[in-house]
Amino acid sequence: MFIGLGFNESAYLAEIFRAGFRAIDRGQTEAAQAIDMSQAKIWTRILIPQAMRTIIPPTGNETIGMLKMTSLVLAMPFALDLMFATNHGVAWTSASPRVRSVSQSVRPDRENPHCCVA
């Protein structure tokens, strides 16, 4: 379950980072090379700070969306259990907190053994 969420979110984050770095003008790198900066300095002092300006807002949105989706995914098994219990005749009794099935609570009528009364 969490592996699927991880793959889903990693695809979105990869797209966010790609868009952030593509938003930087190519002239920024050329200008840094013109003043003889190393590739490490170009990335750390020019490209990454400019990309972060574009990357941070959608990353926050994706984080909030992931937290919402995680809570929905965690609630799904409970909803499926409830749906299964409703469709298969499971009843809660007020006297005991345990679950008993309808077939256990039905007893045959003394006058007509083929007809069952709850």
C-alpha positions as CSV (number, residue, x, y, z in Angstrom):
1,M,0.0,0.0,0.0
2,F,2.7,2.5,1.0
3,I,4.9,1.4,-1.8
4,G,2.2,2.4,-4.3
5,L,1.8,5.7,-2.6
6,G,5.6,6.2,-2.7
7,F,5.8,5.5,-6.5
8,N,2.9,7.8,-7.1
9,E,4.4,10.7,-5.2
10,S,7.9,10.1,-6.5
11,A,6.5,10.6,-10.1
12,Y,4.9,13.9,-9.1
13,L,8.0,15.1,-7.3
14,A,10.3,14.2,-10.2
15,E,8.0,16.3,-12.5
16,I,8.1,19.2,-10.0
17,F,12.0,19.1,-9.9
18,R,12.2,18.8,-13.7
19,A,10.0,21.8,-14.1
20,G,11.9,23.8,-11.5
21,F,15.2,23.3,-13.2
22,R,13.8,23.8,-16.7
23,A,12.4,27.2,-15.6
24,I,16.0,28.5,-15.1
25,D,17.2,30.5,-18.1
26,R,20.1,28.9,-20.0
27,G,21.9,32.2,-19.9
28,Q,22.4,31.9,-16.1
29,T,24.7,28.9,-16.7
30,E,26.5,30.6,-19.6
31,A,27.1,33.7,-17.5
32,A,28.6,31.7,-14.7
33,Q,30.8,29.8,-17.1
34,A,31.9,33.1,-18.6
35,I,33.3,34.2,-15.2
36,D,35.0,30.8,-14.8
37,M,32.9,29.3,-12.1
38,S,33.2,25.5,-11.5
39,Q,30.3,23.2,-12.1
40,A,29.8,22.6,-8.4
41,K,29.7,26.4,-7.7
42,I,27.3,26.9,-10.6
43,W,24.9,24.4,-9.2
44,T,25.2,25.4,-5.5
45,R,25.2,29.2,-5.9
46,I,23.1,29.8,-9.0
47,L,21.0,26.9,-10.3
48,I,19.7,25.3,-7.1
49,P,18.7,28.6,-5.4
50,Q,16.7,29.7,-8.4
51,A,15.1,26.3,-8.9
52,M,14.1,26.1,-5.2
53,R,12.0,29.2,-5.7
54,T,9.9,27.3,-8.2
55,I,10.1,23.8,-6.5
56,I,9.1,24.6,-2.9
57,P,5.4,25.7,-3.3
58,P,4.2,22.7,-5.3
59,T,6.2,20.4,-3.1
60,G,4.3,21.7,-0.1
61,N,1.0,21.1,-2.0
62,E,2.0,17.6,-2.8
63,T,3.0,16.9,0.8
64,I,-0.5,18.0,2.0
65,G,-2.1,15.9,-0.8
66,M,-0.1,12.9,0.2
67,L,-1.1,13.2,3.8
68,K,-4.8,13.4,2.8
69,M,-4.4,10.4,0.5
70,T,-2.6,8.4,3.1
71,S,-5.5,8.8,5.6
72,L,-8.0,7.7,2.9
73,V,-5.9,4.7,2.0
74,L,-5.7,3.7,5.7
75,A,-9.5,4.0,6.1
76,M,-10.3,1.9,3.0
77,P,-9.8,-1.6,4.8
78,F,-12.3,-0.5,7.5
79,A,-14.8,0.6,4.9
80,L,-14.4,-2.7,3.0
81,D,-14.9,-4.7,6.3
82,L,-18.0,-2.7,7.0
83,M,-19.4,-3.3,3.6
84,F,-18.6,-7.0,3.8
85,A,-20.3,-7.3,7.2
86,T,-23.4,-5.4,5.9
87,N,-23.7,-7.6,2.8
88,H,-23.1,-10.9,4.5
89,G,-25.6,-10.5,7.4
90,V,-23.4,-9.8,10.4
91,A,-25.4,-8.2,13.2
92,W,-24.2,-6.4,16.4
93,T,-26.1,-7.2,19.5
94,S,-26.5,-4.6,22.3
95,A,-26.1,-7.2,25.0
96,S,-22.6,-8.2,24.0
97,P,-19.9,-6.4,22.1
98,R,-19.0,-9.5,20.0
99,V,-20.2,-10.0,16.4
100,R,-22.6,-12.9,15.7
101,S,-23.9,-13.9,12.3
102,V,-27.6,-14.0,11.5
103,S,-27.4,-17.8,11.0
104,Q,-26.4,-18.2,14.6
105,S,-29.3,-16.0,15.9
106,V,-32.1,-17.7,13.9
107,R,-33.9,-20.6,15.7
108,P,-36.6,-22.9,14.2
109,D,-40.2,-22.3,15.2
110,R,-41.7,-25.2,17.2
111,E,-44.9,-25.4,15.2
112,N,-43.3,-25.2,11.8
113,P,-39.8,-26.5,11.8
114,H,-39.2,-25.4,8.2
115,C,-39.9,-21.8,9.0
116,C,-37.4,-19.8,11.0
117,V,-38.1,-16.9,13.3
118,A,-35.5,-14.5,14.6
